[in-house]
Amino acid sequence: MEVKTVKISGAHCLGPVELRKAISDVPVGGYLEVITDDACAREDIPAWCRFTKNELVEFQELGGGWMRFLIRRTR
């Protein structure tokens, strides 16, 4: 399983441009792992996945405000 990991720290809301850029290096069928402490990500990343038709495979609370999202690129 090919996984690209990005770690984004800070209070800015994770934008769709950042996600699009990060997933552009992932082949279709591959995975993007996003680790972030951005509180907006809890709602923004699932919404972005629905909008772009990529699959949110997994979400985890890591503690200390950190979260992990595993996204499978579908197109």
mmCIF file of the N, C-alpha and C atoms, coordinates in Angstrom:
data_MODEL
# 
_entry.id   MODEL 
# 
loop_
_atom_site.group_PDB 
_atom_site.id 
_atom_site.type_symbol 
_atom_site.label_atom_id 
_atom_site.label_alt_id 
_atom_site.label_comp_id 
_atom_site.label_asym_id 
_atom_site.label_entity_id 
_atom_site.label_seq_id 
_atom_site.pdbx_PDB_ins_code 
_atom_site.Cartn_x 
_atom_site.Cartn_y 
_atom_site.Cartn_z 
_atom_site.occupancy 
_atom_site.B_iso_or_equiv 
_atom_site.pdbx_formal_charge 
_atom_site.auth_seq_id 
_atom_site.auth_comp_id 
_atom_site.auth_asym_id 
_atom_site.auth_atom_id 
_atom_site.pdbx_PDB_model_num 
ATOM 1   N N  . MET A 1 1  ? 0.858   -1.184 0.000  1.00 0.00 ? 1  MET A N  1 
ATOM 2   C CA . MET A 1 1  ? 0.000   0.000  0.000  1.00 0.00 ? 1  MET A CA 1 
ATOM 3   C C  . MET A 1 1  ? 0.898   1.238  0.000  1.00 0.00 ? 1  MET A C  1 
ATOM 4   N N  . GLU A 1 2  ? 0.724   2.068  -0.991 1.00 0.00 ? 2  GLU A N  1 
ATOM 5   C CA . GLU A 1 2  ? 1.508   3.305  -1.098 1.00 0.00 ? 2  GLU A CA 1 
ATOM 6   C C  . GLU A 1 2  ? 0.805   4.412  -0.328 1.00 0.00 ? 2  GLU A C  1 
ATOM 7   N N  . VAL A 1 3  ? 1.538   5.035  0.602  1.00 0.00 ? 3  VAL A N  1 
ATOM 8   C CA . VAL A 1 3  ? 0.967   6.091  1.438  1.00 0.00 ? 3  VAL A CA 1 
ATOM 9   C C  . VAL A 1 3  ? 1.893   7.298  1.432  1.00 0.00 ? 3  VAL A C  1 
ATOM 10  N N  . LYS A 1 4  ? 1.334   8.460  1.159  1.00 0.00 ? 4  LYS A N  1 
ATOM 11  C CA . LYS A 1 4  ? 2.059   9.720  1.308  1.00 0.00 ? 4  LYS A CA 1 
ATOM 12  C C  . LYS A 1 4  ? 1.533   10.375 2.574  1.00 0.00 ? 4  LYS A C  1 
ATOM 13  N N  . THR A 1 5  ? 2.428   10.812 3.445  1.00 0.00 ? 5  THR A N  1 
ATOM 14  C CA . THR A 1 5  ? 2.032   11.424 4.704  1.00 0.00 ? 5  THR A CA 1 
ATOM 15  C C  . THR A 1 5  ? 2.379   12.904 4.700  1.00 0.00 ? 5  THR A C  1 
ATOM 16  N N  . VAL A 1 6  ? 1.418   13.719 5.133  1.00 0.00 ? 6  VAL A N  1 
ATOM 17  C CA . VAL A 1 6  ? 1.671   15.146 5.347  1.00 0.00 ? 6  VAL A CA 1 
ATOM 18  C C  . VAL A 1 6  ? 1.245   15.474 6.771  1.00 0.00 ? 6  VAL A C  1 
ATOM 19  N N  . LYS A 1 7  ? 2.079   16.267 7.436  1.00 0.00 ? 7  LYS A N  1 
ATOM 20  C CA . LYS A 1 7  ? 1.766   16.705 8.797  1.00 0.00 ? 7  LYS A CA 1 
ATOM 21  C C  . LYS A 1 7  ? 1.609   18.214 8.755  1.00 0.00 ? 7  LYS A C  1 
ATOM 22  N N  . ILE A 1 8  ? 0.438   18.689 9.174  1.00 0.00 ? 8  ILE A N  1 
ATOM 23  C CA . ILE A 1 8  ? 0.138   20.111 9.106  1.00 0.00 ? 8  ILE A CA 1 
ATOM 24  C C  . ILE A 1 8  ? -0.229  20.583 10.502 1.00 0.00 ? 8  ILE A C  1 
ATOM 25  N N  . SER A 1 9  ? 0.572   21.513 11.002 1.00 0.00 ? 9  SER A N  1 
ATOM 26  C CA . SER A 1 9  ? 0.358   22.029 12.346 1.00 0.00 ? 9  SER A CA 1 
ATOM 27  C C  . SER A 1 9  ? -0.017  23.492 12.271 1.00 0.00 ? 9  SER A C  1 
ATOM 28  N N  . GLY A 1 10 ? -0.884  23.902 13.178 1.00 0.00 ? 10 GLY A N  1 
ATOM 29  C CA . GLY A 1 10 ? -1.235  25.314 13.236 1.00 0.00 ? 10 GLY A CA 1 
ATOM 30  C C  . GLY A 1 10 ? -2.723  25.525 13.268 1.00 0.00 ? 10 GLY A C  1 
ATOM 31  N N  . ALA A 1 11 ? -3.095  26.722 13.592 1.00 0.00 ? 11 ALA A N  1 
ATOM 32  C CA . ALA A 1 11 ? -4.505  27.047 13.789 1.00 0.00 ? 11 ALA A CA 1 
ATOM 33  C C  . ALA A 1 11 ? -5.202  27.456 12.495 1.00 0.00 ? 11 ALA A C  1 
ATOM 34  N N  . HIS A 1 12 ? -4.463  27.563 11.387 1.00 0.00 ? 12 HIS A N  1 
ATOM 35  C CA . HIS A 1 12 ? -5.136  27.946 10.136 1.00 0.00 ? 12 HIS A CA 1 
ATOM 36  C C  . HIS A 1 12 ? -5.983  26.781 9.644  1.00 0.00 ? 12 HIS A C  1 
ATOM 37  N N  . CYS A 1 13 ? -7.069  27.075 8.995  1.00 0.00 ? 13 CYS A N  1 
ATOM 38  C CA . CYS A 1 13 ? -7.921  26.020 8.469  1.00 0.00 ? 13 CYS A CA 1 
ATOM 39  C C  . CYS A 1 13 ? -7.281  25.431 7.218  1.00 0.00 ? 13 CYS A C  1 
ATOM 40  N N  . LEU A 1 14 ? -7.234  24.130 7.203  1.00 0.00 ? 14 LEU A N  1 
ATOM 41  C CA . LEU A 1 14 ? -6.648  23.380 6.094  1.00 0.00 ? 14 LEU A CA 1 
ATOM 42  C C  . LEU A 1 14 ? -7.479  23.626 4.846  1.00 0.00 ? 14 LEU A C  1 
ATOM 43  N N  . GLY A 1 15 ? -6.875  24.169 3.827  1.00 0.00 ? 15 GLY A N  1 
ATOM 44  C CA . GLY A 1 15 ? -7.634  24.536 2.640  1.00 0.00 ? 15 GLY A CA 1 
ATOM 45  C C  . GLY A 1 15 ? -7.671  23.454 1.591  1.00 0.00 ? 15 GLY A C  1 
ATOM 46  N N  . PRO A 1 16 ? -8.676  23.522 0.713  1.00 0.00 ? 16 PRO A N  1 
ATOM 47  C CA . PRO A 1 16 ? -8.787  22.548 -0.365 1.00 0.00 ? 16 PRO A CA 1 
ATOM 48  C C  . PRO A 1 16 ? -7.590  22.584 -1.308 1.00 0.00 ? 16 PRO A C  1 
ATOM 49  N N  . VAL A 1 17 ? -6.961  23.741 -1.455 1.00 0.00 ? 17 VAL A N  1 
ATOM 50  C CA . VAL A 1 17 ? -5.791  23.843 -2.334 1.00 0.00 ? 17 VAL A CA 1 
ATOM 51  C C  . VAL A 1 17 ? -4.640  23.008 -1.765 1.00 0.00 ? 17 VAL A C  1 
ATOM 52  N N  . GLU A 1 18 ? -4.444  23.078 -0.446 1.00 0.00 ? 18 GLU A N  1 
ATOM 53  C CA . GLU A 1 18 ? -3.384  22.291 0.185  1.00 0.00 ? 18 GLU A CA 1 
ATOM 54  C C  . GLU A 1 18 ? -3.639  20.795 0.033  1.00 0.00 ? 18 GLU A C  1 
ATOM 55  N N  . LEU A 1 19 ? -4.897  20.391 0.210  1.00 0.00 ? 19 LEU A N  1 
ATOM 56  C CA . LEU A 1 19 ? -5.235  18.979 0.071  1.00 0.00 ? 19 LEU A CA 1 
ATOM 57  C C  . LEU A 1 19 ? -5.072  18.520 -1.371 1.00 0.00 ? 19 LEU A C  1 
ATOM 58  N N  . ARG A 1 20 ? -5.522  19.326 -2.317 1.00 0.00 ? 20 ARG A N  1 
ATOM 59  C CA . ARG A 1 20 ? -5.390  18.966 -3.730 1.00 0.00 ? 20 ARG A CA 1 
ATOM 60  C C  . ARG A 1 20 ? -3.924  18.816 -4.113 1.00 0.00 ? 20 ARG A C  1 
ATOM 61  N N  . LYS A 1 21 ? -3.091  19.737 -3.633 1.00 0.00 ? 21 LYS A N  1 
ATOM 62  C CA . LYS A 1 21 ? -1.665  19.660 -3.937 1.00 0.00 ? 21 LYS A CA 1 
ATOM 63  C C  . LYS A 1 21 ? -1.051  18.404 -3.329 1.00 0.00 ? 21 LYS A C  1 
ATOM 64  N N  . ALA A 1 22 ? -1.420  18.098 -2.094 1.00 0.00 ? 22 ALA A N  1 
ATOM 65  C CA . ALA A 1 22 ? -0.855  16.926 -1.423 1.00 0.00 ? 22 ALA A CA 1 
ATOM 66  C C  . ALA A 1 22 ? -1.262  15.629 -2.109 1.00 0.00 ? 22 ALA A C  1 
ATOM 67  N N  . ILE A 1 23 ? -2.514  15.533 -2.537 1.00 0.00 ? 23 ILE A N  1 
ATOM 68  C CA . ILE A 1 23 ? -2.988  14.276 -3.130 1.00 0.00 ? 23 ILE A CA 1 
ATOM 69  C C  . ILE A 1 23 ? -2.562  14.138 -4.587 1.00 0.00 ? 23 ILE A C  1 
ATOM 70  N N  . SER A 1 24 ? -2.120  15.221 -5.213 1.00 0.00 ? 24 SER A N  1 
ATOM 71  C CA . SER A 1 24 ? -1.720  15.154 -6.626 1.00 0.00 ? 24 SER A CA 1 
ATOM 72  C C  . SER A 1 24 ? -0.511  14.250 -6.840 1.00 0.00 ? 24 SER A C  1 
ATOM 73  N N  . ASP A 1 25 ? 0.306   14.044 -5.811 1.00 0.00 ? 25 ASP A N  1 
ATOM 74  C CA . ASP A 1 25 ? 1.471   13.156 -5.910 1.00 0.00 ? 25 ASP A CA 1 
ATOM 75  C C  . ASP A 1 25 ? 1.128   11.697 -5.632 1.00 0.00 ? 25 ASP A C  1 
ATOM 76  N N  . VAL A 1 26 ? -0.115  11.436 -5.256 1.00 0.00 ? 26 VAL A N  1 
ATOM 77  C CA . VAL A 1 26 ? -0.547  10.088 -4.905 1.00 0.00 ? 26 VAL A CA 1 
ATOM 78  C C  . VAL A 1 26 ? -1.205  9.456  -6.134 1.00 0.00 ? 26 VAL A C  1 
ATOM 79  N N  . PRO A 1 27 ? -0.783  8.241  -6.513 1.00 0.00 ? 27 PRO A N  1 
ATOM 80  C CA . PRO A 1 27 ? -1.444  7.605  -7.658 1.00 0.00 ? 27 PRO A CA 1 
ATOM 81  C C  . PRO A 1 27 ? -2.871  7.201  -7.309 1.00 0.00 ? 27 PRO A C  1 
ATOM 82  N N  . VAL A 1 28 ? -3.731  7.089  -8.328 1.00 0.00 ? 28 VAL A N  1 
ATOM 83  C CA . VAL A 1 28 ? -5.093  6.617  -8.108 1.00 0.00 ? 28 VAL A CA 1 
ATOM 84  C C  . VAL A 1 28 ? -5.009  5.247  -7.438 1.00 0.00 ? 28 VAL A C  1 
ATOM 85  N N  . GLY A 1 29 ? -5.760  5.087  -6.367 1.00 0.00 ? 29 GLY A N  1 
ATOM 86  C CA . GLY A 1 29 ? -5.719  3.857  -5.586 1.00 0.00 ? 29 GLY A CA 1 
ATOM 87  C C  . GLY A 1 29 ? -4.752  3.939  -4.415 1.00 0.00 ? 29 GLY A C  1 
ATOM 88  N N  . GLY A 1 30 ? -3.898  4.972  -4.413 1.00 0.00 ? 30 GLY A N  1 
ATOM 89  C CA . GLY A 1 30 ? -2.954  5.186  -3.322 1.00 0.00 ? 30 GLY A CA 1 
ATOM 90  C C  . GLY A 1 30 ? -3.612  5.955  -2.186 1.00 0.00 ? 30 GLY A C  1 
ATOM 91  N N  . TYR A 1 31 ? -2.846  6.196  -1.140 1.00 0.00 ? 31 TYR A N  1 
ATOM 92  C CA . TYR A 1 31 ? -3.390  6.799  0.070  1.00 0.00 ? 31 TYR A CA 1 
ATOM 93  C C  . TYR A 1 31 ? -2.634  8.057  0.473  1.00 0.00 ? 31 TYR A C  1 
ATOM 94  N N  . LEU A 1 32 ? -3.390  9.019  0.972  1.00 0.00 ? 32 LEU A N  1 
ATOM 95  C CA . LEU A 1 32 ? -2.837  10.221 1.573  1.00 0.00 ? 32 LEU A CA 1 
ATOM 96  C C  . LEU A 1 32 ? -3.187  10.184 3.052  1.00 0.00 ? 32 LEU A C  1 
ATOM 97  N N  . GLU A 1 33 ? -2.171  10.260 3.893  1.00 0.00 ? 33 GLU A N  1 
ATOM 98  C CA . GLU A 1 33 ? -2.369  10.327 5.335  1.00 0.00 ? 33 GLU A CA 1 
ATOM 99  C C  . GLU A 1 33 ? -2.126  11.762 5.760  1.00 0.00 ? 33 GLU A C  1 
ATOM 100 N N  . VAL A 1 34 ? -3.129  12.363 6.386  1.00 0.00 ? 34 VAL A N  1 
ATOM 101 C CA . VAL A 1 34 ? -3.016  13.737 6.862  1.00 0.00 ? 34 VAL A CA 1 
ATOM 102 C C  . VAL A 1 34 ? -3.035  13.704 8.382  1.00 0.00 ? 34 VAL A C  1 
ATOM 103 N N  . ILE A 1 35 ? -1.976  14.232 8.976  1.00 0.00 ? 35 ILE A N  1 
ATOM 104 C CA . ILE A 1 35 ? -1.894  14.351 10.424 1.00 0.00 ? 35 ILE A CA 1 
ATOM 105 C C  . ILE A 1 35 ? -1.900  15.836 10.739 1.00 0.00 ? 35 ILE A C  1 
ATOM 106 N N  . THR A 1 36 ? -2.863  16.251 11.549 1.00 0.00 ? 36 THR A N  1 
ATOM 107 C CA . THR A 1 36 ? -3.024  17.682 11.794 1.00 0.00 ? 36 THR A CA 1 
ATOM 108 C C  . THR A 1 36 ? -3.592  17.951 13.182 1.00 0.00 ? 36 THR A C  1 
ATOM 109 N N  . ASP A 1 37 ? -3.322  19.149 13.666 1.00 0.00 ? 37 ASP A N  1 
ATOM 110 C CA . ASP A 1 37 ? -3.947  19.609 14.910 1.00 0.00 ? 37 ASP A CA 1 
ATOM 111 C C  . ASP A 1 37 ? -4.901  20.767 14.614 1.00 0.00 ? 37 ASP A C  1 
ATOM 112 N N  . ASP A 1 38 ? -5.258  20.926 13.352 1.00 0.00 ? 38 ASP A N  1 
ATOM 113 C CA . ASP A 1 38 ? -6.182  21.966 12.907 1.00 0.00 ? 38 ASP A CA 1 
ATOM 114 C C  . ASP A 1 38 ? -7.614  21.545 13.235 1.00 0.00 ? 38 ASP A C  1 
ATOM 115 N N  . ALA A 1 39 ? -8.263  22.238 14.153 1.00 0.00 ? 39 ALA A N  1 
ATOM 116 C CA . ALA A 1 39 ? -9.612  21.871 14.597 1.00 0.00 ? 39 ALA A CA 1 
ATOM 117 C C  . ALA A 1 39 ? -10.616 21.880 13.446 1.00 0.00 ? 39 ALA A C  1 
ATOM 118 N N  . CYS A 1 40 ? -10.414 22.723 12.443 1.00 0.00 ? 40 CYS A N  1 
ATOM 119 C CA . CYS A 1 40 ? -11.327 22.787 11.300 1.00 0.00 ? 40 CYS A CA 1 
ATOM 120 C C  . CYS A 1 40 ? -11.318 21.497 10.479 1.00 0.00 ? 40 CYS A C  1 
ATOM 121 N N  . ALA A 1 41 ? -10.226 20.756 10.540 1.00 0.00 ? 41 ALA A N  1 
ATOM 122 C CA . ALA A 1 41 ? -10.063 19.561 9.713  1.00 0.00 ? 41 ALA A CA 1 
ATOM 123 C C  . ALA A 1 41 ? -11.121 18.510 10.001 1.00 0.00 ? 41 ALA A C  1 
ATOM 124 N N  . ARG A 1 42 ? -11.605 18.450 11.224 1.00 0.00 ? 42 ARG A N  1 
ATOM 125 C CA . ARG A 1 42 ? -12.606 17.441 11.606 1.00 0.00 ? 42 ARG A CA 1 
ATOM 126 C C  . ARG A 1 42 ? -13.829 17.493 10.676 1.00 0.00 ? 42 ARG A C  1 
ATOM 127 N N  . GLU A 1 43 ? -14.221 18.682 10.257 1.00 0.00 ? 43 GLU A N  1 
ATOM 128 C CA . GLU A 1 43 ? -15.348 18.828 9.331  1.00 0.00 ? 43 GLU A CA 1 
ATOM 129 C C  . GLU A 1 43 ? -14.889 19.045 7.892  1.00 0.00 ? 43 GLU A C  1 
ATOM 130 N N  . ASP A 1 44 ? -13.787 19.772 7.723  1.00 0.00 ? 44 ASP A N  1 
ATOM 131 C CA . ASP A 1 44 ? -13.351 20.157 6.380  1.00 0.00 ? 44 ASP A CA 1 
ATOM 132 C C  . ASP A 1 44 ? -12.850 18.980 5.542  1.00 0.00 ? 44 ASP A C  1 
ATOM 133 N N  . ILE A 1 45 ? -12.077 18.089 6.129  1.00 0.00 ? 45 ILE A N  1 
ATOM 134 C CA . ILE A 1 45 ? -11.513 16.987 5.335  1.00 0.00 ? 45 ILE A CA 1 
ATOM 135 C C  . ILE A 1 45 ? -12.607 16.023 4.860  1.00 0.00 ? 45 ILE A C  1 
ATOM 136 N N  . PRO A 1 46 ? -13.536 15.579 5.724  1.00 0.00 ? 46 PRO A N  1 
ATOM 137 C CA . PRO A 1 46 ? -14.622 14.736 5.198  1.00 0.00 ? 46 PRO A CA 1 
ATOM 138 C C  . PRO A 1 46 ? -15.439 15.434 4.102  1.00 0.00 ? 46 PRO A C  1 
ATOM 139 N N  . ALA A 1 47 ? -15.696 16.736 4.257  1.00 0.00 ? 47 ALA A N  1 
ATOM 140 C CA . ALA A 1 47 ? -16.438 17.484 3.233  1.00 0.00 ? 47 ALA A CA 1 
ATOM 141 C C  . ALA A 1 47 ? -15.645 17.531 1.929  1.00 0.00 ? 47 ALA A C  1 
ATOM 142 N N  . TRP A 1 48 ? -14.342 17.751 2.024  1.00 0.00 ? 48 TRP A N  1 
ATOM 143 C CA . TRP A 1 48 ? -13.498 17.788 0.835  1.00 0.00 ? 48 TRP A CA 1 
ATOM 144 C C  . TRP A 1 48 ? -13.509 16.436 0.135  1.00 0.00 ? 48 TRP A C  1 
ATOM 145 N N  . CYS A 1 49 ? -13.452 15.357 0.908  1.00 0.00 ? 49 CYS A N  1 
ATOM 146 C CA . CYS A 1 49 ? -13.486 14.013 0.322  1.00 0.00 ? 49 CYS A CA 1 
ATOM 147 C C  . CYS A 1 49 ? -14.800 13.782 -0.436 1.00 0.00 ? 49 CYS A C  1 
ATOM 148 N N  . ARG A 1 50 ? -15.912 14.169 0.167  1.00 0.00 ? 50 ARG A N  1 
ATOM 149 C CA . ARG A 1 50 ? -17.203 14.013 -0.514 1.00 0.00 ? 50 ARG A CA 1 
ATOM 150 C C  . ARG A 1 50 ? -17.237 14.834 -1.800 1.00 0.00 ? 50 ARG A C  1 
ATOM 151 N N  . PHE A 1 51 ? -16.768 16.066 -1.734 1.00 0.00 ? 51 PHE A N  1 
ATOM 152 C CA . PHE A 1 51 ? -16.796 16.972 -2.883 1.00 0.00 ? 51 PHE A CA 1 
ATOM 153 C C  . PHE A 1 51 ? -15.918 16.462 -4.026 1.00 0.00 ? 51 PHE A C  1 
ATOM 154 N N  . THR A 1 52 ? -14.727 15.934 -3.690 1.00 0.00 ? 52 THR A N  1 
ATOM 155 C CA . THR A 1 52 ? -13.778 15.479 -4.714 1.00 0.00 ? 52 THR A CA 1 
ATOM 156 C C  . THR A 1 52 ? -13.958 14.011 -5.067 1.00 0.00 ? 52 THR A C  1 
ATOM 157 N N  . LYS A 1 53 ? -14.871 13.332 -4.367 1.00 0.00 ? 53 LYS A N  1 
ATOM 158 C CA . LYS A 1 53 ? -15.156 11.916 -4.584 1.00 0.00 ? 53 LYS A CA 1 
ATOM 159 C C  . LYS A 1 53 ? -13.959 11.023 -4.258 1.00 0.00 ? 53 LYS A C  1 
ATOM 160 N N  . ASN A 1 54 ? -13.106 11.474 -3.343 1.00 0.00 ? 54 ASN A N  1 
ATOM 161 C CA . ASN A 1 54 ? -12.068 10.614 -2.782 1.00 0.00 ? 54 ASN A CA 1 
ATOM 162 C C  . ASN A 1 54 ? -12.657 9.968  -1.532 1.00 0.00 ? 54 ASN A C  1 
ATOM 163 N N  . GLU A 1 55 ? -12.065 8.867  -1.097 1.00 0.00 ? 55 GLU A N  1 
ATOM 164 C CA . GLU A 1 55 ? -12.647 8.092  -0.003 1.00 0.00 ? 55 GLU A CA 1 
ATOM 165 C C  . GLU A 1 55 ? -11.911 8.333  1.312  1.00 0.00 ? 55 GLU A C  1 
ATOM 166 N N  . LEU A 1 56 ? -12.642 8.788  2.321  1.00 0.00 ? 56 LEU A N  1 
ATOM 167 C CA . LEU A 1 56 ? -12.087 8.887  3.670  1.00 0.00 ? 56 LEU A CA 1 
ATOM 168 C C  . LEU A 1 56 ? -12.170 7.494  4.269  1.00 0.00 ? 56 LEU A C  1 
ATOM 169 N N  . VAL A 1 57 ? -11.025 6.838  4.394  1.00 0.00 ? 57 VAL A N  1 
ATOM 170 C CA . VAL A 1 57 ? -10.958 5.449  4.829  1.00 0.00 ? 57 VAL A CA 1 
ATOM 171 C C  . VAL A 1 57 ? -10.954 5.352  6.347  1.00 0.00 ? 57 VAL A C  1 
ATOM 172 N N  . GLU A 1 58 ? -10.262 6.286  6.982  1.00 0.00 ? 58 GLU A N  1 
ATOM 173 C CA . GLU A 1 58 ? -10.095 6.179  8.427  1.00 0.00 ? 58 GLU A CA 1 
ATOM 174 C C  . GLU A 1 58 ? -9.900  7.554  9.050  1.00 0.00 ? 58 GLU A C  1 
ATOM 175 N N  . PHE A 1 59 ? -10.422 7.706  10.263 1.00 0.00 ? 59 PHE A N  1 
ATOM 176 C CA . PHE A 1 59 ? -10.210 8.904  11.070 1.00 0.00 ? 59 PHE A CA 1 
ATOM 177 C C  . PHE A 1 59 ? -9.841  8.450  12.461 1.00 0.00 ? 59 PHE A C  1 
ATOM 178 N N  . GLN A 1 60 ? -8.807  9.058  13.046 1.00 0.00 ? 60 GLN A N  1 
ATOM 179 C CA . GLN A 1 60 ? -8.383  8.721  14.402 1.00 0.00 ? 60 GLN A CA 1 
ATOM 180 C C  . GLN A 1 60 ? -8.078  9.978  15.189 1.00 0.00 ? 60 GLN A C  1 
ATOM 181 N N  . GLU A 1 61 ? -8.459  9.974  16.450 1.00 0.00 ? 61 GLU A N  1 
ATOM 182 C CA . GLU A 1 61 ? -8.018  10.990 17.407 1.00 0.00 ? 61 GLU A CA 1 
ATOM 183 C C  . GLU A 1 61 ? -6.687  10.481 17.962 1.00 0.00 ? 61 GLU A C  1 
ATOM 184 N N  . LEU A 1 62 ? -5.649  11.282 17.870 1.00 0.00 ? 62 LEU A N  1 
ATOM 185 C CA . LEU A 1 62 ? -4.331  10.848 18.333 1.00 0.00 ? 62 LEU A CA 1 
ATOM 186 C C  . LEU A 1 62 ? -3.990  11.366 19.721 1.00 0.00 ? 62 LEU A C  1 
ATOM 187 N N  . GLY A 1 63 ? -4.783  12.289 20.242 1.00 0.00 ? 63 GLY A N  1 
ATOM 188 C CA . GLY A 1 63 ? -4.489  12.878 21.548 1.00 0.00 ? 63 GLY A CA 1 
ATOM 189 C C  . GLY A 1 63 ? -3.768  14.206 21.392 1.00 0.00 ? 63 GLY A C  1 
ATOM 190 N N  . GLY A 1 64 ? -3.895  15.037 22.383 1.00 0.00 ? 64 GLY A N  1 
ATOM 191 C CA . GLY A 1 64 ? -3.239  16.339 22.351 1.00 0.00 ? 64 GLY A CA 1 
ATOM 192 C C  . GLY A 1 64 ? -3.751  17.251 21.253 1.00 0.00 ? 64 GLY A C  1 
ATOM 193 N N  . GLY A 1 65 ? -4.980  16.981 20.771 1.00 0.00 ? 65 GLY A N  1 
ATOM 194 C CA . GLY A 1 65 ? -5.545  17.800 19.705 1.00 0.00 ? 65 GLY A CA 1 
ATOM 195 C C  . GLY A 1 65 ? -5.180  17.335 18.302 1.00 0.00 ? 65 GLY A C  1 
ATOM 196 N N  . TRP A 1 66 ? -4.350  16.307 18.177 1.00 0.00 ? 66 TRP A N  1 
ATOM 197 C CA . TRP A 1 66 ? -3.922  15.794 16.875 1.00 0.00 ? 66 TRP A CA 1 
ATOM 198 C C  . TRP A 1 66 ? -4.924  14.775 16.345 1.00 0.00 ? 66 TRP A C  1 
ATOM 199 N N  . MET A 1 67 ? -5.088  14.780 15.028 1.00 0.00 ? 67 MET A N  1 
ATOM 200 C CA . MET A 1 67 ? -5.988  13.855 14.339 1.00 0.00 ? 67 MET A CA 1 
ATOM 201 C C  . MET A 1 67 ? -5.267  13.263 13.137 1.00 0.00 ? 67 MET A C  1 
ATOM 202 N N  . ARG A 1 68 ? -5.723  12.084 12.740 1.00 0.00 ? 68 ARG A N  1 
ATOM 203 C CA . ARG A 1 68 ? -5.163  11.401 11.567 1.00 0.00 ? 68 ARG A CA 1 
ATOM 204 C C  . ARG A 1 68 ? -6.305  11.039 10.627 1.00 0.00 ? 68 ARG A C  1 
ATOM 205 N N  . PHE A 1 69 ? -6.146  11.399 9.363  1.00 0.00 ? 69 PHE A N  1 
ATOM 206 C CA . PHE A 1 69 ? -7.102  11.070 8.314  1.00 0.00 ? 69 PHE A CA 1 
ATOM 207 C C  . PHE A 1 69 ? -6.382  10.237 7.265  1.00 0.00 ? 69 PHE A C  1 
ATOM 208 N N  . LEU A 1 70 ? -6.979  9.145  6.847  1.00 0.00 ? 70 LEU A N  1 
ATOM 209 C CA . LEU A 1 70 ? -6.426  8.342  5.770  1.00 0.00 ? 70 LEU A CA 1 
ATOM 210 C C  . LEU A 1 70 ? -7.400  8.422  4.606  1.00 0.00 ? 70 LEU A C  1 
ATOM 211 N N  . ILE A 1 71 ? -6.922  8.950  3.491  1.00 0.00 ? 71 ILE A N  1 
ATOM 212 C CA . ILE A 1 71 ? -7.756  9.209  2.318  1.00 0.00 ? 71 ILE A CA 1 
ATOM 213 C C  . ILE A 1 71 ? -7.243  8.361  1.151  1.00 0.00 ? 71 ILE A C  1 
ATOM 214 N N  . ARG A 1 72 ? -8.148  7.629  0.498  1.00 0.00 ? 72 ARG A N  1 
ATOM 215 C CA . ARG A 1 72 ? -7.765  6.867  -0.694 1.00 0.00 ? 72 ARG A CA 1 
ATOM 216 C C  . ARG A 1 72 ? -8.140  7.693  -1.920 1.00 0.00 ? 72 ARG A C  1 
ATOM 217 N N  . ARG A 1 73 ? -7.146  7.888  -2.790 1.00 0.00 ? 73 ARG A N  1 
ATOM 218 C CA . ARG A 1 73 ? -7.408  8.646  -4.025 1.00 0.00 ? 73 ARG A CA 1 
ATOM 219 C C  . ARG A 1 73 ? -8.165  7.754  -4.981 1.00 0.00 ? 73 ARG A C  1 
ATOM 220 N N  . THR A 1 74 ? -9.309  8.230  -5.424 1.00 0.00 ? 74 THR A N  1 
ATOM 221 C CA . THR A 1 74 ? -10.164 7.420  -6.310 1.00 0.00 ? 74 THR A CA 1 
ATOM 222 C C  . THR A 1 74 ? -10.181 7.910  -7.754 1.00 0.00 ? 74 THR A C  1 
ATOM 223 N N  . ARG A 1 75 ? -9.663  9.109  -7.981 1.00 0.00 ? 75 ARG A N  1 
ATOM 224 C CA . ARG A 1 75 ? -9.658  9.648  -9.356 1.00 0.00 ? 75 ARG A CA 1 
ATOM 225 C C  . ARG A 1 75 ? -8.562  10.654 -9.553 1.00 0.00 ? 75 ARG A C  1 
# 
